[in-house]
């Protein structure tokens, strides 16, 4: 995130709540004020650790999820 939004963007608190390695899906938690910024940054990522990749945001929710 720092690469797209500078020092402030790099300090955004992003938590991986759940990750499914087989389906390659994750549930992330971010404070409401950073949702748009985080969504933009994730969508623009084209490489992770020198491996080409892309991300699709399937859904967002303001509700707390219970597992």
CORLINRA-V179039 format. One record per backbone hydrogen bond with DSSP energy under -0.5 kcal/mol. NH is the residue of the N-H (numbers start at 1). CO is the residue of the C=O. Records with the same first field share a line. If there is no record, write none. Layout:
NH->CO ; CO
This chain:
4->1
5->1
6->2
9->5
10->6
11->7 ; 8
12->9
14->12
15->29
17->15 ; 27
18->27
20->25
21->19
24->20
25->20
27->18
28->26
29->15
31->13
34->31
35->32
38->34
39->35
40->36
41->37
42->38
43->39
44->40
45->41 ; 42
48->51
51->48
52->50
53->46
58->56
